């Protein structure tokens, strides 16, 4: 997708791109991609953990 976008921008470019705009776009896209790739880990992080039932202590008789 990135390569297709770069080719499209290069072919249809009517004015030069600013370096700051490109850097901001790349940074925002990278953060978005990282969140999307790790979304299952983020969801699992905020899910409640199942608790194990409490074990009854063994009865000790003297």
C-alpha positions in Angstrom: 0.0 0.0 0.0 2.8 2.4 0.8 4.5 1.7 -2.5 1.3 2.3 -4.4 0.7 5.6 -2.5 4.3 6.7 -3.3 3.9 5.9 -7.0 0.6 7.7 -7.1 2.0 10.8 -5.4 5.1 10.8 -7.6 3.0 10.5 -10.8 0.3 13.0 -9.9 2.5 15.5 -8.1 1.7 19.0 -9.0 3.8 20.7 -6.4 6.7 19.5 -4.3 6.0 17.8 -1.0 7.3 19.3 2.2 9.8 17.2 4.2 8.0 18.0 7.5 4.6 16.8 6.1 6.2 13.6 4.8 7.9 12.9 8.2 4.7 13.6 10.1 2.7 11.3 7.8 5.2 8.5 8.1 5.3 8.8 11.9 1.5 8.8 12.1 1.3 5.8 9.8 3.9 3.9 11.7 2.1 4.4 15.0 -1.2 3.4 13.4 0.3 0.3 11.9 2.0 -0.7 15.2 -1.3 -0.3 17.1 -3.1 -2.4 14.5 -0.4 -5.1 14.5 -0.4 -5.3 18.3 -4.1 -4.8 18.8 -4.7 -8.4 20.1 -1.9 -7.8 22.7 -3.5 -4.5 23.8 -6.9 -6.1 24.1 -5.5 -9.0 26.2 -3.7 -6.5 28.4 -7.0 -4.9 29.5 -9.2 -8.0 29.8 -9.9 -9.2 33.3 -7.8 -12.2 34.4 -9.7 -15.3 35.4 -9.2 -16.2 39.0 -8.6 -19.7 40.2 -11.0 -21.1 42.8 -9.6 -21.0 46.3 -8.3 -24.4 47.4 -9.7 -25.6 50.7 -7.0 -26.3 53.3 -6.5 -30.0 54.2 -8.0 -30.8 57.6 -5.3 -31.7 60.0 -6.3 -33.9 62.9 -3.9 -34.6 65.7 
